[in-house]
Amino acid sequence: MLTPAAICCRTAGDLRERTADTRSVSSPASAETSLNKTKFIPKPFSRTFRAVAARRGKQTSQERTLSFMIRNTGLVIVSALAMPLATSNMAEAADADAYSAGEPMAPGSDGERPSGWRGKFHDWDVVVGAGAIYGPKFEGSKDFKVMPVPFISATFFNDYVHLGPGGVSVDLYKVENFKVSARGGIEFGRDEDDSSHLEGLGDIDDAGVVGAAISYELGPIELSAGIDKIIGGSDGLTGKFGAEYSHFAGRFIFSAGASATWADGKYMRSYFGVTPLQSARSGLDEFDAGAGFKRVDLSASVTYMASEHWFIRGQAELGILTGDARKSPVSQKDIQPSMMMFVGYKF
């Protein structure tokens, strides 16, 4: 499904270049010195910060723009699927992000960092926006629904902490094209009131999520893998493996991706299983869902950078239920398409 996160996982645009304010630096070497003197940088990771600073200094404006756009796409998707409308995340994704953006440039015509709250939002890479998503009412539903999607995200501590609608992620280690991160957030459950087909199955409560992810960039291709433990709700465990390709062309960014999602027995029984009691109440056949891959997702998107700050994104995804998720009487349709339109502003 379109998602964070979650997610988390490549939309927004870093349309600003390196600026020469009092906290900026004019060369990779001085960037290294500045970063390593920052008080909040853990000493064990100083080597990683030096590598990031050096790479930032070598990036062109277009490369920094593409990098920021890619890394925030997952957050936008997470915000969409953080609503009861959708149930799966997109590699995001997940989060699934390329975190190699450079120091942004202030939007002022004189190239100086903006003052006041706009300057603070500029430093934090704040992105706000809104849009709408059209997708299944629940995972496996044959009925669809349109839902508005608000969105806000920000990054802190030299691009190591990322906050979005799906929660927060922290880059524990990143160097060159490799990154390891930890994340935490919320998984929205499922209400039997979402559809008449779910009546008698009961509700699945919202829950907390903690997890970890790794990613590796091969030029325009990013490979990612992540695992999430759900605390509450289904109390299950899920894993996602994916790849995404992105291409920058003028004001456009084109992306295409594929991912597969695995879930353990607890998760599958909660969302796709039918107990004897649920069968009696709902009229659905009993079904004991087991662990395995539950879906494969294919996605494509186009992002248009209308100006230095404004961007528009359109995205389509095709989800295909597999294994016991496909066999379950809870699922009405194996093919799960979804679409999203989004307008955002980056400070």
Beta strands, then each sheet from edge to edge (+ up, - down):
strand 1: 127-136
strand 2: 144-156
strand 3: 161-164
strand 4: 167-175
strand 5: 178-187
strand 6: 207-218
strand 7: 221-231
strand 8: 237-249
strand 9: 252-263
strand 10: 292-305
strand 11: 310-321
strand 12: 335-346
sheet 1: 1+ 2- 3+ 4- 5+ 6- 7+ 8- 9+ 10- 11+ 12- 1+
end
